[in-house]
Amino acid sequence: VQLQASGGGLVQAGGSLRLFCAASGRTFYTYNMGWFRQAPGKEHEFVAAIDWSGSLTYYADSVKGRFTISREVAKNTVYLQMNSLRPEDTAVYYCAAGRQYDTSDSRTLGDRNRYDYWGQGTLVTVSS
């Protein structure tokens, strides 16, 4: 699976952006998908994830209620709608794909070790 993230840019605080992650391969629909980010000088952190079926999502507390992850199987694409952006959301955002496993505990979707493929990042800058 190859992943291509896009949609980043410069936005004012309070604004919105929509990130895209285009995946190659006919088995895209079998993968759990996640978004992670890394701000300058900070550690890599989980943002949001969606399971292979699209029925289960999981969010970091810092973005819950502001960000929405979704997937469109027909287009092999995962989206991250980001609303009410804050300066602290400034980071390089990465999408990732992971093979299926028992996701009865949705918190495991936030574990980067569950992901096997990573795309290049897309930069999001939120100005105050």
N, C-alpha and C positions, 0 to 999 in steps of 0.2 A: 504494500500500500504506500502510495506517495501522497503527501499532503501539501497543499499550497494555501497559505493564509493570506488574506488581503482585507482591505477596508479600513486600515488604520489611518490616522491623520491628526490634525490639530483642531481642537474644539475648545470652546469656552466652558467654564464650569457651569453645570446645569444643563448642558447640551446633550446630544445623543450621537451615537455612532453605531453602525452595524458591521460586525466583522463576519467574514466569510472564510470557510475552510473547504476547499474543493479537494475531493479524494479521487484517486485513480483506482481502478480495479473493480471487478464485478462482484466482489464479496464485501463491499463497503457496508452493506446492510447488516452484516454479521458482527460488526465491531462496535464496542462502546467508544464514545467520543468525548474528549475533554478539552477544556481551555485552561491554560496556565499562563502566568505572567511573571516577569522579572523586572523590577524597577532598578534604577541605577544604585549600586551599592547595597542592594538588598538581595535576600535569598529568593529563589524560585518559589512561587506559591500557586496553589490551586485556586481556580476561579469558579468553574462550573463544569458539569458533566451530564451526559445523557446516555442511557443504556442503548443497546443495539436495537431494541424494539421501539424506542421512542416513548415508552410509557413511564420511565423512571428518570427523574432529574435530581441533581444534587448541587447545592451552591455553597460557596464560602459565606460565612456570616457577613463579611464585609460588603458583599454585593447582593445579598438576598433582598428581594423587593425592588431592585433597580435593574438587574441584568436578567435576561431570559435566553436560555439555550434551546435550540430546536434543530431538527434535521429534516431534510427533504431527500428521501431515498432516490426518487426519480432523477434528481440532479446530482446525486452523490455529494451533497453539500451539507455542512453543519453551519449554523448561524449563531452569533452571539449579539443579541440586541442589548445595547448598553444605554441606559437612560440616567438622567440626573447625575451626570459624570462629575467627579470631584478631582481636584489636583492630585490627590493621592492615588488615583487610578492610573496615573501616568506610568507606562511600562511598555516593554515589548511583550506582546501577546503571542502565545504559541498554541497551536492545536495539536492534538495527539489522538492516536487510535489504539485501542487495546482489544485483545481477543476476548470472547465471551467467557464468563465464569458466573458462579452463583452470586448474584448481587442482592441477596436478601437483606444484607446490611449495606444500605446505600452509601454509607460513609466511606466504604472502600473505593468508591469511584473517585475519591479525592486523593488517592495514593498514586503518586507518579510512577511507582514501580509496577502498576497494573497496566501501563501503556507501553506498547511495543514500537510504535512508529511516531515520529515527530516531524512536524513541518518547520519551515523557517519562520521566523517571527515577523510580526507586523507592528510597527510602532504607533502607540496611542499617546498623544500629548494633550493634557488638559490644562489650560491656562486659567489662572485665578482672576 
